[in-house]
């Protein structure tokens, strides 16, 4: 697993980006989010809580119905 914090001005304005490697490709979370349809915040939460990169990107988001 390859995760590193870097300055990513060329990708996202002046924000810092987090690069993740998955299946031989390295992209920032925003790009993976768009590709897999998982919100950036959900990917960050999953990684922070010990999920693997593969699980974080490929597990669908389950929305709970409102009561």
C-alpha positions in Angstrom: 0.0 0.0 0.0 1.4 3.4 -1.0 0.0 6.5 0.6 1.8 9.8 0.9 0.8 13.5 1.6 2.2 16.0 -0.9 1.4 19.5 -2.1 -0.7 19.0 -5.2 -1.1 22.5 -6.6 -1.1 21.2 -10.2 -4.1 18.9 -9.3 -6.3 20.8 -6.9 -5.5 24.4 -6.7 -3.5 25.2 -3.6 -4.8 22.3 -1.5 -2.7 19.5 -0.3 -3.6 16.2 -1.9 -3.2 12.6 -0.7 -1.9 10.3 -3.4 -3.0 6.7 -3.3 -1.7 3.8 -5.5 -4.3 1.2 -6.6 -3.7 -1.4 -9.3 -0.5 0.3 -10.4 -2.0 3.8 -10.8 -1.3 6.7 -8.5 -4.0 9.4 -8.2 -5.3 11.8 -5.6 -8.4 10.9 -3.6 -10.6 13.3 -5.6 -9.8 11.4 -8.8 -10.4 8.0 -7.2 -13.7 9.4 -5.8 -15.0 10.4 -9.2 -13.9 7.1 -10.8 -15.5 4.8 -8.2 -18.5 7.0 -7.1 -17.5 7.1 -3.4 -17.4 10.5 -1.7 -13.9 11.8 -0.9 -14.8 12.1 2.8 -15.9 8.4 2.9 -12.6 7.3 1.4 -10.6 9.4 3.9 -12.7 8.0 6.8 -12.2 4.4 5.6 -8.4 4.8 5.3 -8.2 6.5 8.6 -10.1 3.7 10.2 -7.8 0.9 8.9 -9.6 -0.1 5.7 -7.4 -1.3 2.9 -7.0 0.9 -0.2 -9.0 -1.7 -2.3 -11.9 -1.9 0.3 -11.9 1.9 0.6 -12.3 2.5 -3.1 -14.5 -0.4 -4.2 -17.0 -0.9 -1.3 -20.3 0.7 -2.3 -21.7 3.4 -0.1 -24.8 2.3 1.8 -27.3 5.0 2.6 -29.6 4.4 5.5 -33.2 5.3 5.0 -34.6 8.3 7.0 -37.1 7.4 9.6 
